[in-house]
Amino acid sequence: MSVEPIYNRLLAEKTIENMAARNLQGFYCQTRGEALQKALELAPEGESVSFGGSEAVRELGLRAALRGRRLLDPDEGVGGAEKEKIARQAMAADCYFMGANAIALSGELVNIDGYGNRVSALIFGPSRVVVIAGVNKIEQSLESAVFRAKTVAAQKTLLLFKKDYASFDELRLAADGARGQTVITERAALPGRIFVILVGEALGF
C-alpha cells in the first residue's frame, strides 16, 4: 500500500485536532466523492447557498450538485453590476462554500483576496461557512502557509484570468500587485459556524 493515503490522513487528522481548539470544526474525507457528500450534508435542502471563487469547489462538482437549490452564484450574473449584486446578497446566505489558499498544521486558515467578498463572508455574514481544501494546502507552519498563499496560490489564481505572461517574474509582480487582503483566521468567534472539509488528495492551487 502506498504511504501517501496514510500520510495524508495523519496530516489531516492532526490539523483537524488543532483546528478544534480554534472553534473550527474539521472533517477528513479520503476522496472527492466523500467530500462532496459531506459538503451536501452541511447545506440542508431549503437553505440558501453561495460560493466564493474556488477551484476546489469547482473540481468537487459542488455547483452542479446544488442546481435546483436556492443558489446565489455570482458567476451566473450577467455583467459586473449583477455579479456584484449577487455577491452582496451572498453575505446573507445560510451556507457559503469556499476554498482556502493555505492551512497551517497548527490550525489557522490563510486566505488572499483581491476584492474581499470571499474573506468578508468567512469573517462575518453567512450563517455557516464551509471551507473545502485538499491536503496539498496544508503547510507545516503558519509562516509557510502565509508564504504559500502569497506566492503559489496567488500566482496560479491570476493565471485563471490571464495566461500570456511573458515570464515568471512578470507573473510574480502581477500577483504581488493583485493582493488586496490577506486574512489569517486564528479562531472562530462562534463555535459551529466555520467547518473545514480536508480531502486526502490535491484540490485547487
N, C-alpha and C positions, 0 to 999 in steps of 0.2 A: 504493500500500500504506500502511496506517495505520502511524503511528510507534509505537503502543503495543506491538505484539509485539516490535519491535526494542529499544525501551527496556527492556521487562520482561526480555528475555533478557540484555541487557548488565548490568542491575542485578543479576540473579540470579547471573550468572557472576562478577561482582566479589565479591559476598557469599560465594559458594562458595570462591573463591580465598582470601579472608580467613579463612573457617572452617577451611580445611585446615591452616593454621598453628596452629590450636587443637585439633587431633586430632578435628575434626568433619568427617565425610565428606558432601559435598553432591552432589545431583543436580538438574538442571534438566529439568522436563517442561513443554512448552508448553501441554498440555491436561490436563483432569481424567482423561480416559481413559488417557493415557500415564502419569499419576501413579499411577493405580490399578494398572496393570500393574507398575510399578516397586515399589510397596508390596508386592504379592503375591510378587514375586521375592525380596524381603528377608525373607519369612516362609515358608520352605520347608514343604511338606506334612509332617505328622507332628509339627511343633513346637507347643507351647502358645503361644497368643496372647491378649493382653488389650488394654484400651483405657483411656485417661484421657478424661474428659469433653472432647469436641472437636467443634465444629461443622464444622471442616474434614474430619475423619474421616467425619462423618455425610454431608456434602454429596458426598464422594467415592464413597459407596456401599460403603465398605470392610466394614462389618459384614455386609451381605448377601452380599458376595463371599466372606466367610470362614465362612459357615454350613457345618456339617459338619466343621469343623476342631476341634481341642482348644481350645475357646473359653472363656475366663474373662471373662465380661461382667457387671460389677456391676449394670448396668441390668436384667439378667434376673432378679435376685434378688427374692424376694417379701418385702417388709418390710425395715426398716432393719438388723436383725441379719444377715440373709442377704446383703444388699448389702455390708455391712462385711466379712463373712467372705470373700466372693469378692474384694473389693478387697485384702484381705490376702494371699490366695492369688496374686493377680496380681503381687505383688512377686517371685515366683519364676518368672514366665513366661519362656519362651525369647525371645519378642519382644513388645514393648509399643509400641503406637501412641498418639500424642498430637499435639496441635497446639502452637502457640506463640502467646503473646499479642503478642509483638513480636520482631523480629530486627534487630539493628544491622547496618548496612552493613559495619562493622568485624568482624563475625562472631560477636558474643555473642548468646546466646539469653536472652530475658527472659520469665519466667512468673510469674503471680499465681495463688495457690491458696488457697481457703478452708480446706478440711480438710487438705490436704497430701499426699494419696495420689498425685496426679499428679506433683508435683515430687519426691516421695520416689522414685518409680520412675525418674525422669530421673537423679537423683543416684546411686542405688545400688539394686540388686536384680535386675531382669530382665537377662538376658544381652545383649540387644540392644534399643535404643530407636530407634524411627523417628518423627521429627518431621515432620509434614506441614503446610505453610503456603503460602498464596497470596502473591504478590508484594506484596499490599496490606499485609502485616505488616512489610515491610522499611522501616526508618527510617534517615535519613542519619547519625545519631549514636546512641551508647549513651544519652545523656541523653534524646533524643527517643523512643527505644524504651521506656525506663522510663516516661516520661510517657504514652505511648500505652497501655501495659499497665495503668497505674493509673487511666486515665480511660476512653478509648473501649472497650477490651476489658472492663474490669471492669463498666462500666455496662451494656453490651449483654448481657453474660452474666447479669446479675441479671434482665434482662427475660425471660429464659427461664423464670424461676420465678415472677415476679410482674409483671403488665403494667399494673396500675392505679395507677401513681404519679400523684399529683396535679400534680406539676410536675417540671421538670428538676432543680431544686435538691434536691427530696426524693430523686430517683434518685441524684444525686451523693453526697449524705450517706449514703445506704444503701450505696453502693458503697465509700465510704471506710471504713465500719464493717465491711464484709464481708471485707475483705482480711486474710488470715491470714498468708501467706508471700509474699514477693517474692524470687524466685531468679534470679540472673544467672549463667548458665553461661559462664564466660570461657574454659574449656578442659576437655576431657575427659581424665581421668587415663589412660584406656586407649584407645589407638587402635583403631578398628574396632568400637566399641561404640555410639556415637551417630551416626545417619545423619539427614540432613535432606533432604527432598524439597521443592524450591521449585517451585511451579506458576505458570505465566505468566498467571494470572487471579486474580480476587479469590476467596478462600475464607474462610469464617468471619468473625469480628469482629477 
